[in-house]
């Protein structure tokens, strides 16, 4: 996990695996969210999409539509179709 300190793609990888408890990572949603938030702060759209999807569905983590919308707003200029779709759902 040390590699994830400055690598936004690795932050996403670690965060997702912690949340899902996959690839020999222990299941730890709280720590996984911290990694996702760090990569989102640094501009990784994949993390924003994944985390927002989780917040919208409320299946793995507590539902948070306002938080999802706030995250997605940072990426609206990208005109990414998934971002736009999720933004409408939040």
C-alpha positions as CSV (number, residue, x, y, z in Angstrom):
1,X,0.0,0.0,0.0
2,X,3.0,2.3,0.2
3,X,3.0,2.6,-3.6
4,X,-0.4,4.2,-3.3
5,X,0.9,7.2,-1.5
6,X,1.6,9.2,-4.7
7,X,0.0,7.0,-7.4
8,X,-3.6,7.9,-8.0
9,X,-4.3,4.8,-10.0
10,X,-2.8,2.6,-7.2
11,X,-4.9,4.6,-4.7
12,X,-8.0,3.6,-6.7
13,X,-6.8,-0.1,-6.9
14,X,-6.1,-0.3,-3.2
15,X,-9.4,1.5,-2.3
16,X,-11.6,-0.7,-4.4
17,X,-10.0,-3.9,-3.2
18,X,-10.3,-2.8,0.5
19,X,-14.0,-2.0,0.0
20,X,-14.7,-5.3,-1.8
21,X,-12.2,-7.4,0.2
22,X,-10.7,-8.8,-3.0
23,X,-7.2,-9.7,-4.2
24,X,-6.0,-10.7,-0.7
25,X,-7.0,-7.3,0.8
26,X,-8.9,-7.3,4.1
27,X,-12.4,-5.9,3.8
28,X,-12.2,-2.4,5.2
29,X,-14.7,0.0,3.8
30,X,-13.5,3.0,5.9
31,X,-9.9,2.7,4.8
32,X,-10.9,2.0,1.2
33,X,-13.0,5.2,1.1
34,X,-10.0,7.2,2.3
35,X,-7.9,5.8,-0.6
36,X,-10.7,6.6,-3.1
37,X,-11.1,10.1,-1.7
38,X,-7.4,10.8,-2.1
39,X,-7.4,9.7,-5.7
40,X,-10.5,11.8,-6.4
41,X,-8.8,14.8,-4.9
42,X,-6.0,14.2,-7.3
43,X,-8.3,14.0,-10.3
44,X,-8.9,10.3,-11.1
45,X,-12.3,10.1,-12.8
46,X,-12.5,6.3,-12.3
47,X,-12.5,6.7,-8.5
48,X,-15.2,9.3,-8.7
49,X,-17.4,7.0,-10.8
50,X,-16.8,4.0,-8.6
51,X,-17.3,5.8,-5.3
52,X,-20.3,7.7,-6.6
53,X,-21.9,4.5,-7.8
54,X,-21.5,3.0,-4.3
55,X,-23.0,6.1,-2.7
56,X,-25.9,6.1,-5.1
57,X,-26.7,2.4,-4.7
58,X,-26.2,2.2,-1.0
59,X,-25.6,-1.5,-1.2
60,X,-22.0,-1.7,0.1
61,X,-21.7,1.6,1.9
62,X,-24.3,4.0,3.3
63,X,-26.3,5.8,0.7
64,X,-25.2,9.4,0.2
65,X,-26.8,11.2,-2.8
66,X,-25.6,14.7,-1.9
67,X,-22.0,13.5,-1.5
68,X,-22.2,11.6,-4.8
69,X,-23.4,14.7,-6.5
70,X,-20.7,16.9,-5.0
71,X,-18.0,14.4,-6.1
72,X,-19.4,14.2,-9.7
73,X,-19.7,18.0,-10.0
74,X,-15.9,18.1,-10.1
75,X,-15.9,16.0,-13.2
76,X,-18.8,17.4,-15.2
77,X,-16.5,19.3,-17.5
78,X,-15.1,16.0,-18.7
79,X,-18.4,15.3,-20.4
80,X,-17.9,11.6,-19.5
81,X,-21.2,9.8,-20.2
82,X,-21.0,7.7,-17.0
83,X,-20.4,10.8,-14.9
84,X,-23.3,12.6,-16.5
85,X,-25.6,9.6,-16.0
86,X,-24.6,9.2,-12.4
87,X,-25.0,12.9,-11.8
88,X,-28.6,12.7,-13.0
89,X,-29.3,9.8,-10.6
90,X,-27.8,11.6,-7.6
